[in-house]
């Protein structure tokens, strides 16, 4: 199986800073937590532009990512989620904040400190901060066994029947596949518990991608109308383009890449590649999609030695899902998959996993035999029903 091995922006921990209003809050979403004390002091002494210059100067030099082959994906930081909560009922305010941030950053760029600001990589994601997008509230959890996992699902009234009917399901995220999943005697129970655990994670990743895609479409429409994006918008676009290995000036190509993977297809491939979560690589290393190492290095502590053609381990199930999505959305081997998905959208249809899997002939050395097998999994388990599933907003 082929895989992109690109180390993305390494996620950091951030905190919400100050009380300068939506402008300062949105701008400070880019700042590491350890710089916040100095920032608060600066705010009391000077205006937002001067404070931001001091903050930029206080930022540490970018640390080179470790030489690993694992695909590390930046996750939305706590500050972005906090900001999203603050702006939950004030979408108009979010737009105003974006304009204010543009103005503040423009003033900073005009100062002698501009090289400092421009040299820094953007910390965190602006997608949900300045666009006012609302995200489902994710409930992250660690479960030690399948019995505990089943109890959690029951406590949250989580039913796959609800998901099939398009009713919202809770945004539950397990960190790891239960180690005893393979010990369940009932194969159907084992399979459906795995699907139940994986579906909300897939939906949450798709939800974030759709928010980014919505913003891309807005920027495309702006460009078509002859309007220039603001500073904050250009920063966000550059960060997104780097993650997807695209040219930020080529919005058409970015829209080909920044799009969802149908849950039916993702679930079926995870089931095939991991034995419904029972393989050793899945239970120990959260490796669900058959992704392998190519450089012989990994940053996750697992029992097997790093080496070419060895399973690529991940810290969490969500990391594995995100890596799989980014692989399909960036690797040259899956360009036809992206083109077919775009064609379906152009025809007014939602991406169809049963059809799209036909474009992944290079995902497995088995070729068409693999495609037919995955399609049988989708058909027999009626996984296409989950393409209409959605998460509860709270």
Order of alpha helices (4+ residues) and beta strands (2+ residues): alpha-alpha-alpha-alpha-alpha-alpha-alpha-beta-alpha-alpha-beta-beta-alpha-alpha-alpha-alpha-alpha-alpha-alpha-alpha-alpha-beta
